[in-house]
Amino acid sequence: MEDLFQKLKRKSRKSSSTSSEVDNRPSEYKRSKLDLSEEDCGIDEVHSLLEMAEDVLPKLDIVLKKLEAMETKLDNLGCHVKKVDAKVNALTTKVETLEATTRNAMKSIE
């Protein structure tokens, strides 16, 4: 949290140009000057957004834990489905073999 506030703090910058130099940058690259009330409003908005984010984080942690639990259950279910599928395939093979043997036996009896 402290790191976040450090990032939001304004850095003090020294001007490398003198007042006699001309700024040749296009106007869209020049920094617009805000008056103090607009800047304070922005800081208040940032702080309120940070507080909202702090309120949401515990809820997101709960959701994440529930999703992780559900993922584990789905993984287990997938393993069970694979086992059942393998058993069904094995039984299908046995039934086909039994049917073929029964047909051969019926043909030899006739």
PyMOL commands that set and color helices and strands:
alter all, ss='L'
color gray80, all
select helices_A, chain A and resi 2-8+27-29+36-109
alter helices_A, ss='H'
color red, helices_A
deselect
rebuild
show_as cartoon
